[in-house]
Amino acid sequence: MGEDVQQADPNADMIGTTEVSERDALDLGRLTEWFEANVDGYEGPISYTKFKGGQSNPTYRIDTPGRSYVLRRQPFGKLLPSAHAVDREYKAMSALGPTGFPVPKTYGLCEDTEVIGSKFFVMSLADGRSLWDGRLPGCSREDRREIYNAMIDTMADMHLQNPDAIGLSDFGKPTDYCARQISRWTKQYKLSETEHMPKMERLIEWLPQTIPPQHESSVVHGDYRLDNMIFHKTENRVIAVLDWELSTLGDPIADFSYLMLNWHTESVNRAGILGADLEALGIPSQDEAVERYVARTGYPVPPMDWYFAYNLFRLAGIIQGIKKRVIDGTASSAHAKEASERVSPLVDRAYEFAVAAGMD
């Protein structure tokens, strides 16, 4: 087992915690009162640090003498409509946990913004490995294949969950997922727009007119990727899928194809493996990954070029929101500015896949 994954990872500075800045500080007195009233088994006192990675919902490690927790909150300040949905994260994990699907245990949701200044929820700390580099340096060839297969299988198992059976029948509209997502991220993009991009305008026009049929409906994560998972310390299996704020009901193929974008992005974009010698590394090819997912779910082989165009468009809309927050001074991560510079390249790549899918 490659124990040196994190040390060899060029993104290792984004893993772990740091002291909480004054801007991100929480009212520990109010928070302690909430823990005492809402968290079973809580025994203080509280100390806390802030996780380095991520730029959407600020995330804290909460330590007590006997147990550690994770607190996820909305950013302070004005938010876009429906963005930073910590309540959706909490609901998804609370529903999936009892099925045996790997998510942290949820302890409580606080929708009273008077406690710390924003909505938040508390969950268990998943004690395992955080992997950021898609090439998995420090792992053996066999380990890499097992880790990638675990990612694919875990996603397939999520998509095979019955939303009605686990209490998520009201978690979203099960049909017309891509149409709704295109509409949503078009609106969010327009609300955050900082410059005019003709290719983005063409995608906004073309995508809604060419949506493939949605064959199934399932719980979809919305941001399923390597660095949103925690792996077991010594085994190549997923022990926790994190960051559920974009989850809803919808088209599982849209969700799966988002994961598959890593085969078309470079390693500078965290988990991207474009240009890597996949055979030498032991990482499944795109065709092998699609074949494994299709075999486990029974779904038809998807039109990947269209879904890649759609997902890159959607990602550009998400990153545009980060870019606007950088300009406004409300982004919560030191890496947000770097991420914000990805909008234009994402639009260009989405446009290329759209052309490959038939856009003239």
C-alpha positions in Angstrom: 0.0 0.0 0.0 1.4 3.4 -0.9 1.5 5.2 2.4 3.3 8.2 1.0 0.5 9.4 -1.3 -0.1 12.6 0.6 3.5 13.5 1.0 4.2 13.0 -2.8 1.1 14.9 -3.8 1.8 18.4 -5.2 -1.6 19.5 -3.8 -0.6 18.4 -0.3 -0.7 22.0 1.0 -4.5 21.9 0.4 -4.9 18.9 2.8 -5.1 19.4 6.5 -6.1 22.3 8.7 -4.8 25.7 9.6 -5.5 28.3 12.3 -8.8 30.1 11.9 -8.4 33.7 10.7 -10.4 36.5 12.2 -12.6 36.7 9.1 -13.6 33.0 9.5 -13.9 32.9 13.3 -16.9 31.4 15.0 -18.6 32.3 18.2 -17.4 29.4 20.3 -19.7 30.3 23.2 -22.8 30.1 21.0 -21.5 27.1 19.2 -20.9 25.3 22.5 -24.4 25.9 23.6 -25.7 24.5 20.3 -23.5 21.4 20.7 -24.8 20.8 24.2 -28.4 21.0 23.0 -28.1 19.1 19.7 -25.2 16.7 19.6 -25.6 13.3 21.3 -22.6 12.4 23.4 -21.0 15.8 23.2 -18.5 16.6 26.0 -16.5 19.8 25.7 -14.6 22.0 25.7 -14.3 22.8 22.0 -11.2 23.7 20.0 -11.2 24.2 16.3 -9.2 24.7 13.1 -10.2 25.3 9.5 -9.6 22.9 6.6 -7.4 24.4 3.9 -9.0 22.9 0.8 -12.2 23.9 -0.9 -13.7 27.3 -1.6 -17.4 26.9 -1.4 -18.7 26.0 2.1 -16.0 26.8 4.7 -15.3 23.7 6.7 -13.9 23.3 10.2 -12.4 20.6 12.3 -14.0 20.6 15.8 -12.0 18.8 18.5 -13.2 17.8 21.9 -11.3 15.7 24.5 -13.0 12.6 23.4 -14.1 13.1 19.8 -13.6 15.1 16.6 -16.3 16.5 14.4 -16.5 18.4 11.1 -18.6 21.6 10.8 -19.7 22.9 7.4 -21.2 26.3 7.1 -22.4 28.7 4.4 -20.1 31.6 3.6 -20.8 34.7 5.6 -22.3 37.6 3.6 -24.7 37.8 0.7 -25.2 34.5 -1.2 -26.6 33.7 -4.6 -30.1 32.0 -4.6 -29.9 28.2 -3.9 -26.1 28.3 -3.6 -24.1 26.8 -0.6 -26.9 24.5 0.3 -25.7 23.0 3.5 -29.2 21.8 4.3 -29.2 19.7 1.2 -25.8 18.2 2.1 -27.2 17.3 5.5 -30.3 15.7 4.1 -28.5 13.6 1.5 -26.0 12.2 4.0 -28.6 11.6 6.6 -30.7 9.6 4.1 -27.8 7.6 2.6 -26.0 6.8 5.8 -28.4 4.1 7.1 -28.2 2.2 3.8 -24.5 1.5 4.4 -23.4 3.9 1.6 -20.1 5.6 2.7 -20.9 9.0 4.1 -20.1 10.7 7.5 -22.5 10.3 10.3 -24.6 13.5 10.7 -25.2 15.0 14.1 -27.3 18.1 13.5 -28.3 20.9 11.2 -28.6 24.5 12.5 -30.7 26.8 10.3 -30.6 29.7 12.8 -28.1 32.1 11.4 -27.8 33.9 14.8 -25.7 31.0 16.3 -22.5 31.5 14.2 -23.6 33.9 11.5 -24.7 31.4 8.9 -26.5 28.0 8.5 -24.3 25.0 9.3 -24.3 21.3 10.1 -22.1 18.9 12.1 -20.9 15.5 11.0 -18.4 12.9 12.0 -14.7 13.2 11.0 -13.8 10.5 8.4 -10.3 9.3 9.5 -8.6 8.2 6.3 -6.7 9.3 3.2 -7.5 12.4 1.2 -6.2 11.9 -2.4 -5.9 14.9 -4.7 -3.6 13.9 -7.6 -5.3 11.7 -10.1 -2.1 10.0 -11.0 -1.8 8.7 -7.4 1.9 9.1 -6.9 3.3 6.7 -4.2 0.7 4.0 -5.1 1.5 0.8 -6.9 -0.1 0.0 -10.3 -2.5 -2.4 -8.6 -3.4 0.1 -6.0 -4.3 2.7 -8.6 -6.6 0.4 -10.5 -8.3 -0.6 -7.2 -8.8 3.0 -6.2 -10.3 4.0 -9.5 -12.5 0.9 -9.6 -13.7 1.8 -6.0 -14.6 5.3 -7.2 -16.6 4.0 -10.1 -18.3 1.2 -8.1 -19.2 3.6 -5.3 -20.8 6.0 -7.7 -22.7 3.2 -9.4 -24.0 2.0 -6.0 -25.2 5.6 -5.2 -27.0 5.7 -8.5 -28.7 2.4 -7.8 -30.2 3.7 -4.5 -34.0 4.1 -4.7 -34.8 7.7 -3.6 -38.3 6.8 -2.5 -37.1 4.0 -0.3 -34.5 6.1 1.6 -36.7 9.2 2.2 -35.5 11.4 -0.7 -38.6 11.3 -2.9 -38.9 15.1 -2.4 -35.2 15.8 -2.9 -35.7 17.1 -6.5 -37.6 16.6 -9.7 -36.6 13.2 -11.1 -37.1 14.1 -14.7 -35.6 16.7 -17.1 -32.5 17.0 -15.0 -30.1 18.3 -17.6 -32.6 20.9 -18.8 -33.1 22.1 -15.2 -29.3 22.2 -14.6 -28.6 24.1 -17.8 -31.3 26.6 -16.8 -29.9 26.9 -13.2 -26.3 27.4 -14.2 -27.2 29.8 -17.0 -29.0 31.9 -14.4 -26.2 31.6 -11.9 -23.6 32.4 -14.5 -25.6 35.5 -15.6 -25.8 36.7 -11.9 -22.0 36.3 -11.6 -21.0 37.4 -15.1 -17.9 39.5 -15.2 -17.2 39.6 -19.0 -18.9 38.7 -22.2 -17.9 35.3 -23.7 -19.4 34.5 -27.1 -18.7 30.8 -26.8 -20.6 30.6 -23.5 -23.5 32.4 -25.2 -23.5 29.8 -27.9 -23.5 26.9 -25.4 -26.4 28.5 -23.5 -28.3 28.5 -26.8 -27.3 25.0 -28.1 -27.3 22.8 -25.0 -31.0 23.0 -24.1 -31.9 22.1 -27.7 -29.9 18.9 -27.9 -30.4 17.1 -24.5 -30.2 13.3 -24.8 -33.1 11.2 -23.4 -32.9 10.6 -19.6 -33.1 6.8 -19.2 -33.1 6.6 -15.4 -33.5 8.8 -12.4 -31.4 8.6 -9.2 -29.7 10.5 -6.4 -26.9 12.4 -8.1 -24.0 14.0 -6.2 -23.2 16.8 -8.6 -19.5 17.1 -7.7 -18.2 13.6 -7.5 -14.4 13.5 -7.8 -11.3 12.1 -6.2 -10.8 14.9 -3.7 -14.4 14.8 -2.5 -13.8 11.3 -1.0 -12.0 9.9 1.9 -10.3 6.5 1.4 -9.5 3.9 4.1 -6.0 4.3 5.6 -4.8 0.9 4.4 -7.5 -0.4 2.0 -8.4 0.8 -1.4 -12.0 1.6 -0.6 -14.1 4.7 -0.1 -15.1 5.3 3.5 -16.8 8.7 2.9 -18.1 10.7 0.0 -18.2 14.4 0.9 -19.5 17.8 -0.4 -23.1 17.1 -1.2 -24.3 20.7 -1.7 -25.1 20.1 -5.4 -26.8 16.8 -4.8 -30.4 16.3 -6.1 -32.5 13.8 -8.0 -31.7 13.5 -11.7 -29.8 11.9 -14.5 -27.1 9.5 -13.2 -25.2 9.7 -16.6 -24.7 13.4 -16.1 -23.2 12.7 -12.7 -21.0 9.9 -14.1 -19.8 11.9 -17.1 -18.7 14.6 -14.7 -16.3 12.1 -13.0 -15.1 11.0 -16.4 -14.0 14.6 -17.3 -10.8 13.8 -15.3 -9.7 11.8 -18.3 -9.8 15.0 -20.3 -8.2 17.5 -17.9 -4.6 17.8 -16.9 -3.2 17.0 -13.5 -2.9 20.7 -12.7 -6.7 20.6 -12.3 -6.4 18.3 -9.2 -7.5 14.9 -10.4 -7.0 15.3 -14.1 -5.1 12.5 -15.9 -5.0 13.8 -19.4 -1.6 13.0 -20.9 -0.8 10.4 -18.4 0.3 6.9 -19.5 -2.8 5.2 -18.1 -1.6 1.7 -19.0 1.7 2.1 -17.3 0.0 3.6 -14.2 -2.6 1.0 -14.0 -5.5 3.5 -14.3 -8.5 2.3 -16.4 -9.0 4.0 -19.8 -12.1 6.0 -20.4 -13.6 3.0 -22.3 -12.8 0.6 -19.4 -14.3 3.0 -16.9 -17.5 3.4 -18.9 -17.7 -0.3 -19.4 -17.4 -1.0 -15.7 -20.0 1.6 -14.8 -22.5 0.3 -17.4 -22.0 -3.3 -16.3 -22.6 -2.5 -12.6 -25.7 -0.3 -13.3 -27.2 -1.8 -16.4 -27.5 1.6 -18.0 -27.0 2.2 -21.8 -23.6 3.4 -23.0 -23.9 7.2 -22.9 -23.1 9.8 -25.7 -20.1 11.1 -23.8 -19.2 14.1 -26.0 -22.5 15.8 -25.3 -22.3 15.1 -21.6 -18.7 16.4 -21.5 -19.8 19.7 -23.1 -22.7 19.9 -20.7 -20.5 19.2 -17.6 -17.8 21.7 -18.6 -20.5 24.3 -19.2 -21.9 23.6 -15.8 -18.5 23.7 -14.2 -17.8 27.0 -15.9 -20.9 28.4 -14.3 -19.9 27.2 -10.8 -16.3 28.6 -11.2 -17.7 31.9 -12.4 -19.5 32.2 -9.1 -16.2 31.7 -7.3 -14.6 34.3 -9.6 -17.3 36.8 -8.7 -16.7 36.1 -5.0 -13.0 36.7 -5.5 -13.7 40.1 -7.0 -16.2 40.9 -4.2 -13.7 39.7 -1.6 -15.9 37.0 -0.1 -14.2 33.8 -1.4 -13.2 31.6 1.5 -10.0 29.9 0.2 -6.6 31.1 -0.8 -6.9 28.9 -3.9 -10.1 30.5 -5.0 -8.4 33.1 -7.1 -6.4 30.5 -9.0 -9.6 28.5 -9.6 -11.4 31.6 -10.9 -8.9 31.9 -13.7 -10.2 28.5 -15.1 -13.5 29.9 -16.4 -12.4 30.8 -20.0 -10.5 27.5 -20.6 -13.5 25.5 -19.3 -15.8 27.4 -21.8 -13.3 26.7 -24.6 -13.2 23.0 -23.8 -17.0 22.7 -23.5 -17.3 24.4 -26.9 -14.9 21.8 -28.4 -16.9 18.9 -27.1 -20.1 20.5 -28.3 -18.7 20.7 -31.8 -17.7 17.0 -31.5 -21.3 16.2 -30.5 -22.7 17.9 -33.6 -22.9 21.7 -32.8 -22.2 23.7 -36.0 
